[in-house]
Amino acid sequence: MNTTSIKAAVILSLIAMLSCSKKESINLKSRQTSPEFNANSLIIKEDNHTRKIRGQLLYIPVYSNVPYHKSNKKFNLSAFVAIHNTDLNHPIRLTKVLFFNNEGKLVSNFLSKDTIIQPLGATNYFIPEHDQNGTGANFLVEWISDTLVNEPLIESVMLGTTSGQGVSFSSTGKVIRELK
């Protein structure tokens, strides 16, 4: 095989590889587009016994820091509250996302206006690791809907990575008021 043949073979190989990767790239993009979801396409159908509600006020614990050792040392944690709309067809509306410290004093109001979470959508609210609001820090989250919906999943996740140590855990919100 001469040099011209080798160059031609290399060029043809590169063209073939590039054309394959372009096709693959196009296929990946087409897979990433979001087709319409139809809840009626699910095999398990909704029945009249599924619990539906129109709103709740939840208490969600958030441990900004936790004590460790026998001394008064504290391990700082970042945290976030995640709010997932589990309803397949209807949005929910967040009306309050309030953060309180260990003493029960309001630290932050995360909403300046109501926020809509679409069906199967989610949002979260973050507390940084340097926060010092204590082991009793908590959120109050209030949500409502114009129609009966599945109860959303609302939980907090805490994470700390200090001095080569790591700790993480989660906590689920407790319903303290409900609108049926």
ZADODREN-630655 format. One record per residue: residue number from 0; x, y, z of N, C-alpha, C in turn. Coordinates in pm, whole numbers, always signed. Example, Ala and Ser with C-alpha at 12.3 -4.5 7.8 and 13.67 -1.06 7.14 Angstrom:
2
+-----+--------+--------+--------+--------+--------+--------+--------+--------+--------+
| num |    n_x |    n_y |    n_z |   ca_x |   ca_y |   ca_z |    c_x |    c_y |    c_z |
+-----+--------+--------+--------+--------+--------+--------+--------+--------+--------+
|   0 |  +1319 |   -569 |   +780 |  +1230 |   -450 |   +780 |  +1320 |   -330 |   +780 |
|   1 |  +1285 |   -225 |   +708 |  +1367 |   -106 |   +714 |  +1290 |     +3 |   +787 |
+-----+--------+--------+--------+--------+--------+--------+--------+--------+--------+
***
This chain:
180
+-----+--------+--------+--------+--------+--------+--------+--------+--------+--------+
| num |    n_x |    n_y |    n_z |   ca_x |   ca_y |   ca_z |    c_x |    c_y |    c_z |
+-----+--------+--------+--------+--------+--------+--------+--------+--------+--------+
|   0 |    +84 |   -118 |     +0 |     +0 |     +0 |     +0 |    +88 |   +123 |     +0 |
|   1 |    +60 |   +218 |    -91 |   +142 |   +338 |    -96 |    +87 |   +445 |     -1 |
|   2 |   +159 |   +556 |    +11 |   +124 |   +663 |   +105 |     -9 |   +727 |    +69 |
|   3 |    -37 |   +742 |    -60 |   -162 |   +802 |   -102 |   -280 |   +712 |    -61 |
|   4 |   -264 |   +582 |    -76 |   -370 |   +487 |    -38 |   -393 |   +489 |   +113 |
|   5 |   -286 |   +498 |   +190 |   -297 |   +502 |   +336 |   -368 |   +630 |   +378 |
|   6 |   -327 |   +745 |   +317 |   -392 |   +872 |   +349 |   -540 |   +866 |   +315 |
|   7 |   -573 |   +811 |   +201 |   -712 |   +800 |   +158 |   -790 |   +711 |   +256 |
|   8 |   -731 |   +600 |   +299 |   -797 |   +509 |   +393 |   -820 |   +577 |   +528 |
|   9 |   -720 |   +653 |   +573 |   -733 |   +725 |   +700 |   -842 |   +831 |   +689 |
|  10 |   -844 |   +906 |   +579 |   -945 |  +1010 |   +559 |  -1085 |   +948 |   +553 |
|  11 |  -1098 |   +838 |   +478 |  -1228 |   +770 |   +469 |  -1272 |   +717 |   +605 |
|  12 |  -1178 |   +665 |   +682 |  -1210 |   +616 |   +817 |  -1257 |   +729 |   +907 |
|  13 |  -1187 |   +842 |   +900 |  -1227 |   +959 |   +980 |  -1366 |  +1008 |   +940 |
|  14 |  -1392 |  +1016 |   +811 |  -1523 |  +1060 |   +763 |  -1631 |   +964 |   +812 |
|  15 |  -1603 |   +835 |   +804 |  -1700 |   +735 |   +850 |  -1726 |   +749 |  +1000 |
|  16 |  -1620 |   +769 |  +1078 |  -1636 |   +784 |  +1223 |  -1712 |   +912 |  +1255 |
|  17 |  -1678 |  +1022 |  +1188 |  -1746 |  +1149 |  +1214 |  -1893 |  +1141 |  +1175 |
|  18 |  -1922 |  +1077 |  +1064 |  -2062 |  +1067 |  +1023 |  -2140 |   +979 |  +1120 |
|  19 |  -2077 |   +875 |  +1174 |  -2144 |   +790 |  +1274 |  -2168 |   +868 |  +1401 |
|  20 |  -2068 |   +945 |  +1445 |  -2086 |  +1018 |  +1570 |  -2190 |  +1129 |  +1553 |
|  21 |  -2200 |  +1188 |  +1433 |  -2305 |  +1288 |  +1411 |  -2442 |  +1224 |  +1419 |
|  22 |  -2457 |  +1106 |  +1358 |  -2586 |  +1036 |  +1364 |  -2618 |  +1000 |  +1508 |
|  23 |  -2516 |   +953 |  +1581 |  -2539 |   +917 |  +1720 |  -2577 |  +1040 |  +1800 |
|  24 |  -2512 |  +1152 |  +1772 |  -2542 |  +1276 |  +1840 |  -2686 |  +1320 |  +1811 |
|  25 |  -2728 |  +1308 |  +1688 |  -2865 |  +1342 |  +1652 |  -2962 |  +1252 |  +1725 |
|  26 |  -2932 |  +1121 |  +1731 |  -3019 |  +1029 |  +1802 |  -3028 |  +1062 |  +1951 |
|  27 |  -2913 |  +1099 |  +2011 |  -2915 |  +1136 |  +2152 |  -3002 |  +1259 |  +2173 |
|  28 |  -2989 |  +1356 |  +2086 |  -3071 |  +1476 |  +2099 |  -3218 |  +1443 |  +2085 |
|  29 |  -3252 |  +1356 |  +1993 |  -3393 |  +1323 |  +1975 |  -3447 |  +1248 |  +2096 |
|  30 |  -3362 |  +1170 |  +2166 |  -3405 |  +1100 |  +2287 |  -3424 |  +1197 |  +2402 |
|  31 |  -3352 |  +1309 |  +2400 |  -3360 |  +1405 |  +2509 |  -3482 |  +1496 |  +2498 |
|  32 |  -3544 |  +1505 |  +2382 |  -3663 |  +1587 |  +2373 |  -3772 |  +1522 |  +2456 |
|  33 |  -3855 |  +1605 |  +2516 |  -3954 |  +1548 |  +2606 |  -4086 |  +1527 |  +2534 |
|  34 |  -4122 |  +1401 |  +2514 |  -4252 |  +1372 |  +2454 |  -4361 |  +1403 |  +2556 |
|  35 |  -4481 |  +1418 |  +2510 |  -4593 |  +1442 |  +2599 |  -4619 |  +1318 |  +2683 |
|  36 |  -4647 |  +1338 |  +2811 |  -4680 |  +1228 |  +2900 |  -4831 |  +1220 |  +2913 |
|  37 |  -4883 |  +1100 |  +2905 |  -5025 |  +1078 |  +2922 |  -5044 |   +979 |  +3036 |
|  38 |  -5102 |  +1026 |  +3147 |  -5122 |   +941 |  +3265 |  -5210 |   +822 |  +3233 |
|  39 |  -5295 |   +834 |  +3132 |  -5383 |   +722 |  +3094 |  -5306 |   +606 |  +3031 |
|  40 |  -5178 |   +629 |  +2993 |  -5099 |   +522 |  +2933 |  -5043 |   +425 |  +3038 |
|  41 |  -5058 |   +458 |  +3165 |  -5009 |   +371 |  +3271 |  -5102 |   +250 |  +3289 |
|  42 |  -5046 |   +137 |  +3320 |  -5124 |    +14 |  +3336 |  -5212 |    +20 |  +3461 |
|  43 |  -5154 |    +67 |  +3572 |  -5230 |    +75 |  +3696 |  -5312 |   +203 |  +3692 |
|  44 |  -5441 |   +188 |  +3692 |  -5533 |   +302 |  +3682 |  -5568 |   +354 |  +3821 |
|  45 |  -5603 |   +482 |  +3827 |  -5644 |   +544 |  +3952 |  -5780 |   +490 |  +3994 |
|  46 |  -5796 |   +471 |  +4124 |  -5926 |   +426 |  +4173 |  -5980 |   +527 |  +4274 |
|  47 |  -6099 |   +508 |  +4318 |  -6164 |   +601 |  +4412 |  -6110 |   +590 |  +4554 |
|  48 |  -6026 |   +490 |  +4582 |  -5973 |   +471 |  +4716 |  -5841 |   +544 |  +4737 |
|  49 |  -5782 |   +601 |  +4632 |  -5657 |   +675 |  +4645 |  -5684 |   +803 |  +4724 |
|  50 |  -5603 |   +827 |  +4825 |  -5619 |   +944 |  +4912 |  -5585 |  +1071 |  +4834 |
|  51 |  -5681 |  +1165 |  +4831 |  -5661 |  +1293 |  +4764 |  -5689 |  +1406 |  +4862 |
|  52 |  -5611 |  +1515 |  +4852 |  -5630 |  +1631 |  +4938 |  -5611 |  +1759 |  +4858 |
|  53 |  -5644 |  +1874 |  +4919 |  -5631 |  +2002 |  +4849 |  -5526 |  +2095 |  +4909 |
|  54 |  -5465 |  +2055 |  +5019 |  -5362 |  +2140 |  +5076 |  -5313 |  +2089 |  +5209 |
|  55 |  -5194 |  +2136 |  +5248 |  -5135 |  +2097 |  +5376 |  -5040 |  +2205 |  +5426 |
|  56 |  -5020 |  +2203 |  +5556 |  -4913 |  +2277 |  +5621 |  -4825 |  +2171 |  +5685 |
|  57 |  -4697 |  +2169 |  +5649 |  -4604 |  +2067 |  +5699 |  -4490 |  +2129 |  +5778 |
|  58 |  -4448 |  +2056 |  +5880 |  -4330 |  +2088 |  +5959 |  -4219 |  +1995 |  +5912 |
|  59 |  -4104 |  +2053 |  +5872 |  -3993 |  +1971 |  +5824 |  -3867 |  +2006 |  +5904 |
|  60 |  -3815 |  +1912 |  +5984 |  -3692 |  +1940 |  +6059 |  -3572 |  +1952 |  +5966 |
|  61 |  -3484 |  +2046 |  +6002 |  -3359 |  +2067 |  +5928 |  -3249 |  +2085 |  +6031 |
|  62 |  -3157 |  +1993 |  +6034 |  -3050 |  +1998 |  +6132 |  -2931 |  +2074 |  +6074 |
|  63 |  -2921 |  +2204 |  +6105 |  -2811 |  +2287 |  +6053 |  -2677 |  +2243 |  +6109 |
|  64 |  -2678 |  +2199 |  +6233 |  -2558 |  +2143 |  +6294 |  -2602 |  +2045 |  +6401 |
|  65 |  -2520 |  +1944 |  +6423 |  -2552 |  +1842 |  +6523 |  -2435 |  +1828 |  +6619 |
|  66 |  -2464 |  +1807 |  +6748 |  -2355 |  +1790 |  +6845 |  -2286 |  +1655 |  +6826 |
|  67 |  -2157 |  +1651 |  +6858 |  -2084 |  +1525 |  +6856 |  -1977 |  +1527 |  +6962 |
|  68 |  -1926 |  +1412 |  +6996 |  -1830 |  +1391 |  +7105 |  -1895 |  +1428 |  +7238 |
|  69 |  -1817 |  +1422 |  +7340 |  -1867 |  +1456 |  +7473 |  -1858 |  +1605 |  +7500 |
|  70 |  -1788 |  +1676 |  +7415 |  -1775 |  +1820 |  +7435 |  -1892 |  +1891 |  +7368 |
|  71 |  -1886 |  +2019 |  +7365 |  -1992 |  +2099 |  +7302 |  -1965 |  +2127 |  +7155 |
|  72 |  -1884 |  +2043 |  +7091 |  -1853 |  +2063 |  +6950 |  -1976 |  +2033 |  +6865 |
|  73 |  -1986 |  +2104 |  +6753 |  -2098 |  +2081 |  +6662 |  -2046 |  +2052 |  +6521 |
|  74 |  -2114 |  +1963 |  +6454 |  -2082 |  +1926 |  +6317 |  -2178 |  +2001 |  +6226 |
|  75 |  -2126 |  +2092 |  +6143 |  -2211 |  +2174 |  +6056 |  -2260 |  +2095 |  +5935 |
|  76 |  -2384 |  +2118 |  +5897 |  -2446 |  +2049 |  +5785 |  -2512 |  +2149 |  +5691 |
|  77 |  -2499 |  +2124 |  +5562 |  -2584 |  +2197 |  +5468 |  -2713 |  +2118 |  +5458 |
|  78 |  -2818 |  +2183 |  +5414 |  -2946 |  +2114 |  +5407 |  -3029 |  +2173 |  +5294 |
|  79 |  -3122 |  +2094 |  +5246 |  -3223 |  +2150 |  +5157 |  -3354 |  +2078 |  +5179 |
|  80 |  -3461 |  +2151 |  +5154 |  -3595 |  +2094 |  +5157 |  -3635 |  +2073 |  +5012 |
|  81 |  -3674 |  +1950 |  +4981 |  -3719 |  +1916 |  +4845 |  -3870 |  +1896 |  +4848 |
|  82 |  -3938 |  +1955 |  +4751 |  -4083 |  +1946 |  +4742 |  -4115 |  +1888 |  +4605 |
|  83 |  -4175 |  +1767 |  +4605 |  -4207 |  +1695 |  +4482 |  -4358 |  +1686 |  +4466 |
|  84 |  -4410 |  +1734 |  +4354 |  -4552 |  +1717 |  +4324 |  -4569 |  +1576 |  +4267 |
|  85 |  -4635 |  +1489 |  +4340 |  -4651 |  +1351 |  +4296 |  -4778 |  +1330 |  +4215 |
|  86 |  -4856 |  +1436 |  +4193 |  -4978 |  +1420 |  +4114 |  -4943 |  +1412 |  +3965 |
|  87 |  -5010 |  +1324 |  +3895 |  -4981 |  +1301 |  +3753 |  -5046 |  +1405 |  +3662 |
|  88 |  -5149 |  +1475 |  +3711 |  -5227 |  +1561 |  +3622 |  -5241 |  +1706 |  +3663 |
|  89 |  -5222 |  +1737 |  +3791 |  -5255 |  +1871 |  +3840 |  -5136 |  +1936 |  +3911 |
|  90 |  -5120 |  +2068 |  +3892 |  -5015 |  +2139 |  +3964 |  -5056 |  +2163 |  +4109 |
|  91 |  -4958 |  +2195 |  +4192 |  -4984 |  +2243 |  +4327 |  -4921 |  +2382 |  +4338 |
|  92 |  -4967 |  +2459 |  +4437 |  -4917 |  +2595 |  +4454 |  -4858 |  +2608 |  +4593 |
|  93 |  -4730 |  +2644 |  +4599 |  -4666 |  +2672 |  +4727 |  -4704 |  +2813 |  +4769 |
|  94 |  -4753 |  +2827 |  +4893 |  -4791 |  +2959 |  +4943 |  -4697 |  +3009 |  +5052 |
|  95 |  -4630 |  +2917 |  +5121 |  -4533 |  +2953 |  +5226 |  -4418 |  +2854 |  +5227 |
|  96 |  -4298 |  +2907 |  +5236 |  -4178 |  +2828 |  +5265 |  -4099 |  +2913 |  +5364 |
|  97 |  -4116 |  +2880 |  +5492 |  -4058 |  +2959 |  +5601 |  -3953 |  +2878 |  +5675 |
|  98 |  -3840 |  +2942 |  +5709 |  -3730 |  +2876 |  +5779 |  -3717 |  +2937 |  +5918 |
|  99 |  -3714 |  +2851 |  +6022 |  -3706 |  +2893 |  +6161 |  -3580 |  +2838 |  +6227 |
| 100 |  -3529 |  +2909 |  +6328 |  -3411 |  +2863 |  +6399 |  -3449 |  +2774 |  +6517 |
| 101 |  -3348 |  +2735 |  +6594 |  -3365 |  +2646 |  +6708 |  -3462 |  +2702 |  +6813 |
| 102 |  -3470 |  +2833 |  +6823 |  -3558 |  +2897 |  +6922 |  -3698 |  +2922 |  +6866 |
| 103 |  -3725 |  +2883 |  +6743 |  -3856 |  +2904 |  +6683 |  -3877 |  +3041 |  +6623 |
| 104 |  -3770 |  +3115 |  +6605 |  -3778 |  +3249 |  +6545 |  -3766 |  +3238 |  +6394 |
| 105 |  -3849 |  +3313 |  +6322 |  -3843 |  +3314 |  +6176 |  -3710 |  +3371 |  +6129 |
| 106 |  -3636 |  +3295 |  +6048 |  -3507 |  +3336 |  +5994 |  -3524 |  +3387 |  +5851 |
| 107 |  -3604 |  +3315 |  +5771 |  -3616 |  +3349 |  +5630 |  -3750 |  +3305 |  +5573 |
| 108 |  -3805 |  +3391 |  +5487 |  -3924 |  +3359 |  +5408 |  -3874 |  +3339 |  +5266 |
| 109 |  -3877 |  +3217 |  +5217 |  -3820 |  +3185 |  +5086 |  -3909 |  +3225 |  +4969 |
| 110 |  -4034 |  +3261 |  +4994 |  -4124 |  +3296 |  +4884 |  -4166 |  +3442 |  +4891 |
| 111 |  -4145 |  +3515 |  +4782 |  -4200 |  +3651 |  +4774 |  -4337 |  +3648 |  +4708 |
| 112 |  -4366 |  +3539 |  +4636 |  -4498 |  +3518 |  +4576 |  -4521 |  +3367 |  +4564 |
| 113 |  -4645 |  +3328 |  +4545 |  -4677 |  +3186 |  +4530 |  -4596 |  +3125 |  +4415 |
| 114 |  -4562 |  +2996 |  +4430 |  -4486 |  +2924 |  +4329 |  -4564 |  +2800 |  +4286 |
| 115 |  -4578 |  +2782 |  +4156 |  -4649 |  +2666 |  +4101 |  -4549 |  +2554 |  +4074 |
| 116 |  -4585 |  +2432 |  +4117 |  -4506 |  +2313 |  +4083 |  -4595 |  +2227 |  +3995 |
| 117 |  -4551 |  +2208 |  +3874 |  -4627 |  +2133 |  +3774 |  -4637 |  +1985 |  +3812 |
| 118 |  -4730 |  +1910 |  +3751 |  -4739 |  +1766 |  +3778 |  -4603 |  +1698 |  +3758 |
| 119 |  -4563 |  +1618 |  +3856 |  -4436 |  +1546 |  +3859 |  -4314 |  +1638 |  +3865 |
| 120 |  -4336 |  +1766 |  +3891 |  -4227 |  +1862 |  +3903 |  -4177 |  +1869 |  +4048 |
| 121 |  -4067 |  +1940 |  +4067 |  -4009 |  +1953 |  +4201 |  -3935 |  +2085 |  +4213 |
| 122 |  -3911 |  +2126 |  +4336 |  -3827 |  +2241 |  +4365 |  -3759 |  +2217 |  +4498 |
| 123 |  -3657 |  +2297 |  +4530 |  -3592 |  +2282 |  +4660 |  -3540 |  +2416 |  +4710 |
| 124 |  -3516 |  +2421 |  +4840 |  -3469 |  +2542 |  +4908 |  -3349 |  +2503 |  +4994 |
| 125 |  -3238 |  +2577 |  +4978 |  -3107 |  +2539 |  +5031 |  -3068 |  +2620 |  +5155 |
| 126 |  -3007 |  +2552 |  +5252 |  -2947 |  +2614 |  +5370 |  -2798 |  +2578 |  +5366 |
| 127 |  -2708 |  +2677 |  +5362 |  -2564 |  +2646 |  +5351 |  -2505 |  +2586 |  +5479 |
| 128 |  -2392 |  +2520 |  +5463 |  -2326 |  +2450 |  +5574 |  -2285 |  +2545 |  +5687 |
| 129 |  -2256 |  +2669 |  +5656 |  -2212 |  +2764 |  +5760 |  -2329 |  +2817 |  +5843 |
| 130 |  -2452 |  +2777 |  +5812 |  -2569 |  +2820 |  +5887 |  -2558 |  +2773 |  +6032 |
| 131 |  -2596 |  +2855 |  +6126 |  -2584 |  +2821 |  +6268 |  -2720 |  +2826 |  +6340 |
| 132 |  -2826 |  +2786 |  +6271 |  -2960 |  +2795 |  +6332 |  -2996 |  +2676 |  +6419 |
| 133 |  -2909 |  +2577 |  +6431 |  -2923 |  +2475 |  +6533 |  -2990 |  +2346 |  +6493 |
| 134 |  -2986 |  +2253 |  +6590 |  -3043 |  +2121 |  +6568 |  -3196 |  +2124 |  +6561 |
| 135 |  -3255 |  +2230 |  +6611 |  -3401 |  +2243 |  +6607 |  -3451 |  +2329 |  +6492 |
| 136 |  -3363 |  +2364 |  +6399 |  -3406 |  +2445 |  +6284 |  -3511 |  +2368 |  +6205 |
| 137 |  -3601 |  +2441 |  +6143 |  -3709 |  +2373 |  +6071 |  -3771 |  +2464 |  +5966 |
| 138 |  -3845 |  +2400 |  +5877 |  -3924 |  +2470 |  +5776 |  -4072 |  +2446 |  +5804 |
| 139 |  -4153 |  +2545 |  +5769 |  -4296 |  +2526 |  +5753 |  -4322 |  +2545 |  +5604 |
| 140 |  -4386 |  +2446 |  +5543 |  -4421 |  +2454 |  +5401 |  -4572 |  +2441 |  +5390 |
| 141 |  -4632 |  +2537 |  +5321 |  -4777 |  +2532 |  +5296 |  -4799 |  +2524 |  +5146 |
| 142 |  -4886 |  +2434 |  +5107 |  -4920 |  +2419 |  +4965 |  -5070 |  +2401 |  +4954 |
| 143 |  -5126 |  +2441 |  +4839 |  -5268 |  +2421 |  +4811 |  -5286 |  +2386 |  +4664 |
| 144 |  -5407 |  +2336 |  +4634 |  -5442 |  +2304 |  +4497 |  -5589 |  +2339 |  +4476 |
| 145 |  -5623 |  +2375 |  +4353 |  -5762 |  +2405 |  +4320 |  -5848 |  +2281 |  +4313 |
| 146 |  -5785 |  +2165 |  +4303 |  -5856 |  +2038 |  +4291 |  -5793 |  +1936 |  +4384 |
| 147 |  -5858 |  +1826 |  +4407 |  -5801 |  +1719 |  +4488 |  -5681 |  +1658 |  +4414 |
| 148 |  -5568 |  +1640 |  +4486 |  -5446 |  +1588 |  +4425 |  -5381 |  +1484 |  +4517 |
| 149 |  -5286 |  +1409 |  +4461 |  -5204 |  +1320 |  +4542 |  -5119 |  +1404 |  +4637 |
| 150 |  -5094 |  +1352 |  +4754 |  -5011 |  +1420 |  +4852 |  -4868 |  +1434 |  +4799 |
| 151 |  -4809 |  +1555 |  +4801 |  -4671 |  +1568 |  +4754 |  -4573 |  +1504 |  +4852 |
| 152 |  -4453 |  +1477 |  +4805 |  -4344 |  +1428 |  +4890 |  -4260 |  +1548 |  +4929 |
| 153 |  -4251 |  +1574 |  +5060 |  -4175 |  +1689 |  +5110 |  -4081 |  +1638 |  +5218 |
| 154 |  -3951 |  +1654 |  +5193 |  -3851 |  +1604 |  +5287 |  -3729 |  +1694 |  +5288 |
| 155 |  -3649 |  +1680 |  +5393 |  -3523 |  +1754 |  +5401 |  -3407 |  +1655 |  +5389 |
| 156 |  -3299 |  +1703 |  +5332 |  -3177 |  +1623 |  +5318 |  -3064 |  +1707 |  +5376 |
| 157 |  -2986 |  +1647 |  +5468 |  -2875 |  +1715 |  +5531 |  -2745 |  +1646 |  +5493 |
| 158 |  -2638 |  +1725 |  +5476 |  -2509 |  +1671 |  +5434 |  -2397 |  +1754 |  +5495 |
| 159 |  -2299 |  +1687 |  +5551 |  -2182 |  +1755 |  +5606 |  -2056 |  +1681 |  +5569 |
| 160 |  -1954 |  +1756 |  +5528 |  -1825 |  +1695 |  +5494 |  -1715 |  +1782 |  +5554 |
| 161 |  -1688 |  +1765 |  +5682 |  -1589 |  +1844 |  +5753 |  -1472 |  +1757 |  +5795 |
| 162 |  -1352 |  +1806 |  +5776 |  -1229 |  +1739 |  +5821 |  -1220 |  +1594 |  +5777 |
| 163 |  -1256 |  +1566 |  +5653 |  -1247 |  +1431 |  +5602 |  -1357 |  +1338 |  +5650 |
| 164 |  -1449 |  +1390 |  +5727 |  -1562 |  +1310 |  +5775 |  -1684 |  +1347 |  +5691 |
| 165 |  -1776 |  +1255 |  +5680 |  -1898 |  +1284 |  +5606 |  -2018 |  +1225 |  +5676 |
| 166 |  -2125 |  +1300 |  +5674 |  -2250 |  +1251 |  +5731 |  -2364 |  +1302 |  +5644 |
| 167 |  -2463 |  +1218 |  +5623 |  -2581 |  +1262 |  +5550 |  -2702 |  +1184 |  +5598 |
| 168 |  -2816 |  +1248 |  +5597 |  -2941 |  +1182 |  +5633 |  -3057 |  +1266 |  +5583 |
| 169 |  -3175 |  +1209 |  +5591 |  -3294 |  +1281 |  +5545 |  -3404 |  +1270 |  +5650 |
| 170 |  -3501 |  +1358 |  +5636 |  -3614 |  +1359 |  +5728 |  -3739 |  +1396 |  +5648 |
| 171 |  -3850 |  +1333 |  +5681 |  -3975 |  +1358 |  +5610 |  -4059 |  +1459 |  +5688 |
| 172 |  -4133 |  +1542 |  +5615 |  -4219 |  +1641 |  +5677 |  -4336 |  +1578 |  +5751 |
| 173 |  -4383 |  +1647 |  +5855 |  -4498 |  +1602 |  +5933 |  -4614 |  +1698 |  +5907 |
| 174 |  -4727 |  +1643 |  +5866 |  -4846 |  +1723 |  +5841 |  -4899 |  +1775 |  +5975 |
| 175 |  -4918 |  +1908 |  +5985 |  -4976 |  +1965 |  +6107 |  -5113 |  +2029 |  +6081 |
| 176 |  -5145 |  +2054 |  +5955 |  -5279 |  +2098 |  +5916 |  -5307 |  +2044 |  +5775 |
| 177 |  -5436 |  +2022 |  +5747 |  -5469 |  +1963 |  +5617 |  -5603 |  +2018 |  +5567 |
| 178 |  -5612 |  +2039 |  +5435 |  -5733 |  +2084 |  +5369 |  -5780 |  +1971 |  +5279 |
| 179 |  -5895 |  +1914 |  +5311 |  -5943 |  +1798 |  +5234 |  -6043 |  +1840 |  +5130 |
+-----+--------+--------+--------+--------+--------+--------+--------+--------+--------+
***
